[in-house]
């Protein structure tokens, strides 16, 4: 079961500049402000800034579908011809993520909260 796309994460090189830009653009202060992640919430949409994204292979923003069972959802994508970009991993607070590339090379993020 999916709850739809609720999270978009942008890889950034300069977290301070990106945080200032998104704060102005969105008109809100971040709800999470750490050296490894800055997150904003706007009308139920989570917009994240990842200063380690480029090093981990992100080439642009990734939209994450919120799912109930990340392993099952991952298998569905793999069975449909997707290619996993690493393993399912926990990123804090019980939140687990994985990225899959579709046949055209587009990243599809999966996210499961504890």
ZIBEL-V569262 format. One record per pair of residues at least 4 apart in sequence whose C-alpha atoms are under 7 Angstrom apart, sorted by the first residue. I is the first residue (numbers start at 1). J is the second residue. D is the distance in Angstrom with one decimal. If there is no record, write none. Layout:
i->{I/I}
j->{J/J}
d->{D/D}
This chain:
i->{1/1/2/2/2/2/3/3/3/4/4/5/5/5/5/6/6/6/6/6/7/7/7/7/7/8/8/8/8/8/8/8/9/9/9/9/9/9/9/10/10/10/10/10/10/11/11/11/11/11/11/11/11/11/12/12/12/12/12/13/14/14/15/15/16/17/18/19/20/21/22/23/23/23/29/30/30/30/31/31/31/32/32/33/33/33/34/36/36/37/37/37/37/38/38/38/39/39/39/39/40/40/40/41/41/41/42/52/53/53/54/54/62/62/62/63/63/64/64/64/64/65/65/65/66/66/66/67/67/67/68/69/69/70/70/70/70/71/72/73/74/75/76/77/77/78/78/81/81/82/82/82/82/83/83/83/84/84/84/85/85/85/86/87/88/88/88/89/89/89/90/90/90/90/91/91/94/94/95/95/95/96/96/96/97/97/97/98/98/98/99/99/99/99/100/100/100/101/101/101/101/102/102}
j->{67/68/65/66/67/68/65/66/67/65/66/63/64/65/66/45/46/64/65/66/45/46/47/63/64/46/47/48/61/62/63/64/47/48/49/50/61/62/63/48/49/50/60/61/62/49/50/51/52/53/54/58/60/61/18/49/50/51/53/51/18/51/19/51/20/21/22/23/24/25/26/27/28/29/40/38/39/40/39/40/41/38/39/37/38/39/38/50/51/48/49/50/51/48/49/50/46/47/48/49/46/47/48/45/46/47/46/56/57/58/58/59/107/108/109/108/109/108/109/110/111/109/110/111/110/111/112/110/111/112/112/73/112/74/110/111/112/75/76/77/78/79/80/81/82/82/83/102/103/100/101/102/103/100/101/102/99/100/101/99/100/101/98/98/96/97/98/96/97/98/94/95/96/97/95/96/113/114/112/113/114/111/112/113/110/111/112/109/110/111/107/108/109/110/107/108/109/105/106/107/108/106/107}
d->{5.8/5.7/6.6/5.7/4.4/6.5/6.9/5.2/6.1/5.1/5.8/6.4/5.4/4.2/6.2/5.1/6.0/6.6/6.5/6.6/6.0/4.6/5.8/5.9/5.2/6.4/5.1/6.2/6.5/5.6/4.4/6.0/5.9/4.4/5.7/6.7/5.4/5.4/6.6/6.1/5.0/6.0/6.3/4.3/6.7/6.0/4.8/5.9/6.9/4.4/5.8/6.4/6.3/6.5/6.8/6.3/5.8/4.9/6.8/5.7/6.2/7.0/5.9/5.9/6.3/6.2/6.1/5.9/6.3/6.1/5.7/5.5/5.4/5.6/6.9/6.5/5.4/4.6/5.9/5.6/7.0/5.2/4.9/6.4/4.6/6.7/5.9/6.5/6.2/6.9/5.7/5.1/6.8/5.7/5.1/7.0/6.7/5.7/4.3/6.3/5.7/5.1/6.3/5.5/4.7/6.4/6.6/6.3/6.4/5.2/4.9/6.3/6.3/6.7/6.2/6.3/5.7/6.5/4.1/5.1/6.0/6.1/5.0/6.0/6.2/4.8/5.8/6.7/6.0/5.3/6.0/6.2/6.8/5.9/6.6/6.8/5.9/6.2/6.3/6.4/6.2/5.9/6.3/6.5/5.2/4.5/6.1/6.9/6.6/6.0/5.5/4.6/6.2/5.3/5.2/6.6/6.2/4.3/6.4/5.4/5.4/6.9/6.9/6.2/6.4/5.6/4.7/5.3/5.6/6.6/6.3/5.6/4.2/6.5/5.7/6.0/6.1/4.8/5.7/4.4/5.9/5.7/5.2/6.4/5.5/4.5/6.5/5.9/5.4/6.9/6.3/5.6/4.4/6.2/5.6/5.2/6.4/5.1/5.2/4.5/6.0/5.4/6.6}
